[in-house]
Amino acid sequence: MQLSLCAGVLLTCHQLKAQTIDTLVSVQSYKLHFLITKGRGIPIIFESGGALNADQWNYIAKKIHETLKVPIITYDRQGFGKSGLDTANYTLLNEIIGLETALKSLGYASSDMVLVAHSLGAFYCRLYAARHPKQVKGIVMLDPRIPSYADMAFARDVFNGLDRKKFKYEELSLYYVLAKMGSNSNYLRRIPLPANIPVLDMMAEVGPFTLKKDNDRFKSDQIRFVKGHNNRTLVVAKGSSHNIPQDKPELVITQIIQFYKRVIQ
């Protein structure tokens, strides 16, 4: 009896460990760090906010997996967390190509997906969706950046105020994010998000910027993005700052679960 119990405990522990894959995937000249929680059904891929890594999603991803039991994929974008950085070819498009290459290596190249993004992460979800319109079944965006002329101009003003020499070696990834914000916004604004893909936009009550005019623009971009589309919904996360995953994790979990069940029928 005791041997059977011990064997059962060891098997359970092995299964718990086996359901999570923590790995580095080679992509051209660098590696991307992935954390995959195995499950059944259509996976959810999480895109972090600018200058954040996959740790942003640890609690939220765990709780969603406990309820939906679907595969959960989080990863560190170039230069953040445990992922490498290709400074010579650092663009939004090349980052997405890197993600596509890694997903192919991991066996998810032809898989349908639901995408979740915070802030700048919405850029990546939008481009991935534009390149895979039949596979992406829905996107949840948490206070997303919306590409536009105004966003592009704002990003360029931010970059023009930076001094490259003040960035330490370990801050190089942040520098490249800021350096490419304007050109990435300009590139993405010309690529429409496929109209067939449902979107939930959770907008923060408090914007990310110092000036009211910048926060008003950030909100109006989101409102305009949703307006006129029957399959796009805007929800205001009351009491939340721009970092909705940190401020309102339970709301985020609930909204993602409801959205997933709605779009995956």
N, C-alpha and C positions, 0 to 999 in steps of 0.2 A: 504494500500500500504506500509506504513512504517513498520507495523507488519510483512508483508511478506518479506520485505527487510531484517529486523533484523533476522528473522528466517533463511533466506538464508545465511546470513553472519555467523550465529552461526553454521549452518550445515557444511559450508565450513571449518570453523576453526576446528570443530570436526573431519572432514575427514582428514585434514592435520595432526592433532595430532595423529590420529589413524593409519596413515600409517607408523609411526615409532615406533618400539618397543625397549625400553631400559630396559634390564633385566639381572638378575643374575641367572645362571642355576647351580643347584647342581650337582657336578660330584664327586662321591666317598667322599673324605674327604675335598674337597674344592669347590669353586664356580668359574665359568667362566662368565665374563661380555660380553654380546652381544649387538650390536646395529644393528637392522634389519629394513631396509626400504622396505616396502611391494611393490609388483609389480606383473606383469604377465610374465610368461616365465621361462626360465632356470636361476637360481640364479648365482650370482658371489660372491665368497668368497675371502676375502682379508687376506693375511698373512703378518704381519708387519716384519720389519727387526729386527735383534737382539737388545735387550734392548729397543725397541720401543713399544708403545701401539697402539690401534686402532685409536687414534687421527691422526696418520700419514696419514690416508686415508680420513679425513673429506671432504676436498675440492674435491678431485678426485672422491670419491664415489658419492657425491652430483651431480656433473656434468654428470657423467655417467648415473645415474638414470634419470636425466632430459631428456636425449636423448633416452636411451633404454627402460625405464619404467619397467625394470626387478627387481626382488628382489635383494637387495644388503645386504650382510652380512659381518660385521666387528666384531672383538672381541679382547679382551685383552688376550694374552697367560698367562700362569701361572706366578704369581709374578709381573705382570705389570698392570698398570692402576688400575682397580677395581677388578681384579681377584686374587684369593687366590693362595697359593703355597704349594705343597706337597713335602717337601724336602726329605722325606724318599723314595719316589718312582719317583724321577724326572729323566725321560729319554725321548728321542724323541718318542719312541713307546708308552709310557704311556701318553704322551701329546696328541698324535693322538687318542688314545683310549678315552681320555677325551673329545676331540673334537667330536668324533663319538657319544659318549653318549649324549652330549649336543644337537647335531643336531637331534638326535632321539627324545629327549624331545621337541624340537622346531618344529617337524613335517617335517624335511628335510632328514630323514634317507635314503629314497629310491629315493631322487631327483637327477636328473642329475645336473652337476655343471660345471662352468668355474672357474678356480682358478687364482688368481693374487698374486704374492709374490715379496717381496723385500729382497735381500741379504740372511740372514739366513732363512728367511721365505720360501725360495725355498726348504729347507730340508723337511719342513712340507708338502708342496704341493706334493713333489715327493713321500713321504711315503703314504700320503693319496691316491694319484693316483694309486700307486702300490697295495693298498688294495681295491681300487674301480675302476678298469680299465674300466668297462663298463659305469660307471656314469660320470667320468671326461671326458668332451668333449674337453678340451684344457687348456693350462697353459700359462700365461704370466709371465715371470721371469725378474725382474729388477735388473741387476748386481748381479746375483745369486752366492752364494757359490756352488761349485761343489764338491761333495765328492770324495776324491782320497787319495792315500798314501801321496802325498805331502801336501794336505790340512790337513790331520790328523796329520802329523809331525809338521806343522806350529802351529796348534791349541795346541798341547801338549807343544810346546816350550813357547807359550804365557802363558799357565796355570802354567808352572813350574817357571815362573818369577813373579808370583803373591804371595802376602802375605795375607792370609785369615784375619789376625788381622786388616788389614787396611781397610777392608770393613765394613761400618756402617750397622746397622740393616736394614735400608731402602734400602741398596744396595745388600742384600742377593740374590735377584733374578738374578742380573747381575753376581754375583759370581758363581751361579749354572750354568748359561748359559756358562760361560767361562770354568768352570770345566768339563762340559760334551761335549764341542765342539769336542774334539779329538775322544772320544768313539762314539759319534753320527755320525761323519764322517765315521769312520771305519765300523759302523753298516750299514749305508745307502749305502756305495759304493758297497756293496754286494747284493743290492736289485735293479734290473734294472727297469728303468722307462718303462712302457709298450710302445712298439713301435707304437701302433695305435694312441697314444695321440699327437695331434699337439702341438708344443711349439714355442712361440716367446720369444727369449732372447734379451733383450735390454741391451747392454753393455755400461757402462760409459766410457767416454774418459779418465777420470782421476781416477786411482785406489784408494782404501781405505787405502793403507799402506804407510809407510814412505820410505821403500827401493824399488828401481826400480825392483830388482829381484823378490820381492814378488808380486808387481803389474803385472809384466810380466807373472808370473805363474798364477795369478788369471785370467788374460785375456786368456791365452793359454788354461786353463781348460775349459772356456766357448766356445772357438772356437772349441776345440776337441769334446765337448759335442754336438755341432750342426752339425759338419762335417759328411757327409755320410748319413744323414737322410733327405729324401725328405720333410718330414712334420715338420722340425725344421728350424726356420729362425733366423738369427742374424742381429740385427739393432744396430748401434753405435749411442748413444745419444751424439752428438758432443757438447762440451762445458760443459758437466755435470760431477760433482763429483760422488762418489759412491751413494750419496743420490739423485738418479734420481727423485723420487716423489717430492722432495722439489725443485730441480733445474729446472726441465723441466716438470711441471705438465700438461701443455697443450699438449705436445708431448705424454706423458703417456696416457692422456685421449683419444686422437685421435687414438693411436695405439691399446688401449684396445677395443675401439668401433669397429674399423675395424676388429680386430681379432675375436671378438665375432660374428659379422655378417658373417664372413667367415666360422667359425666352426659350427655355429648354423644355419642350413639351413632348 
